[in-house]
Amino acid sequence: MILRDATSTDWPGIWRVLEPALRAGETYTYPRDIAEDEARTAWMLPAPARVLVAVDNTSGGVLGIAKYLPNHPGAGAHVANASFVVGHDAAGRGVGRALAEAVLAGARADGYRAMQFNAVVETNERAVRLWRSLGFEVLATVPEAFDHPVLGLVGLHIMHRAL
């Protein structure tokens, strides 16, 4: 697997990874019927955001995507926020951990002091387990803040770690 900055030519592969996750509606607060152009605008952000892709060494296909950016502007810009999606076919192959480690290192190198996730669905056990293993703590859980398509109303974790 190769981790690198995403380019506009990566979009078709990125969309193949993002679309199923967004349509499932189990891990992100985006509308399940989000249009492709809206998703592209939400994910392919200009600087100071940074967008990374994990691509297969052999095929060059996109396995996963991550983005990080300031959590808030101005006086809050020293805390990063990040989002990650790993393709269904790449689950369990270390793609999420590799992207997470690259994002944490990149954010640290870019001068961020901490990283905060504002909305980790509490039932997304794989993600919660990964973030905890990388030193994130749950600061709070907002009860019933996420309308899961199968489980109904579940909590959203706010997670944080210093860089």
Secondary structure as UniProt FT lines:
FT   STRAND          2..5
FT   HELIX           8..10
FT   HELIX           11..24
FT   TURN            32..33
FT   HELIX           36..43
FT   TURN            47..48
FT   STRAND          50..55
FT   TURN            57..59
FT   STRAND          62..70
FT   HELIX           74..76
FT   TURN            77..78
FT   STRAND          79..86
FT   HELIX           88..90
FT   TURN            91..94
FT   HELIX           95..109
FT   TURN            110..111
FT   STRAND          114..121
FT   TURN            122..123
FT   HELIX           125..133
FT   TURN            134..135
FT   STRAND          137..148
FT   TURN            149..151
FT   STRAND          152..162
//
